[in-house]
Amino acid sequence: MEAEAMQYLAKGLMVLGMAGNAIGEGIVCARAMEAMGRNPEAADTIFPKMIVACAIVESTAIYSLVAFFVT
């Protein structure tokens, strides 16, 4: 029973990790949109950086998802 309980605990922590990634991605996008709203001339340089940052954050969420299904 203890091994099964630890597995459920690990899966719960992975879900928290995925939720944290979702919050982080929202913050990244919100700040980038805010920056583009304040300085529209810089939107051409901010937007690609925002996409790369969101991809990096999303990759961490995918790692958590894979680990969730592997355990």
C-alpha positions in Angstrom: 0.0 0.0 0.0 2.8 2.4 0.7 4.2 2.1 -2.8 0.8 2.9 -4.3 0.4 5.8 -2.0 3.8 7.2 -3.0 2.8 6.8 -6.7 -0.4 8.9 -6.1 1.7 11.5 -4.2 4.1 11.7 -7.2 1.3 12.1 -9.6 -0.3 14.8 -7.5 3.0 16.7 -7.5 3.3 16.4 -11.2 -0.2 17.8 -11.6 0.9 20.8 -9.5 3.9 21.1 -11.7 1.7 21.2 -14.8 -0.6 23.8 -13.1 2.4 25.9 -12.3 3.5 25.8 -15.9 0.1 27.0 -17.0 0.3 29.9 -14.6 3.8 30.7 -15.8 2.9 30.6 -19.4 0.0 33.0 -18.7 2.3 35.4 -17.0 4.8 35.3 -19.8 2.1 36.0 -22.4 0.4 38.7 -20.3 3.7 40.6 -19.7 4.6 40.4 -23.4 1.2 41.7 -24.5 1.5 44.4 -21.9 4.9 45.4 -23.3 3.7 45.4 -26.9 0.8 47.6 -25.8 3.1 50.1 -24.2 5.6 50.1 -27.1 4.0 49.0 -30.4 7.2 49.7 -32.3 8.9 46.9 -30.4 6.2 44.3 -31.1 8.2 42.8 -34.0 11.0 41.9 -31.6 8.9 41.0 -28.6 6.5 38.6 -30.2 9.0 36.0 -31.4 10.7 36.1 -28.0 7.3 35.5 -26.4 6.7 32.5 -28.6 10.1 31.0 -27.7 9.5 31.6 -24.0 6.0 30.0 -24.2 7.5 27.0 -26.0 10.1 26.5 -23.3 7.5 26.7 -20.6 5.2 24.4 -22.5 8.1 21.8 -22.9 8.4 21.6 -19.1 4.7 20.9 -18.9 5.0 18.2 -21.5 7.8 16.6 -19.5 5.5 16.6 -16.5 2.7 15.1 -18.5 5.0 12.3 -19.8 6.2 11.6 -16.3 2.6 11.4 -15.1 1.7 8.7 -17.6 5.0 6.8 -17.2 4.6 6.4 -13.4 
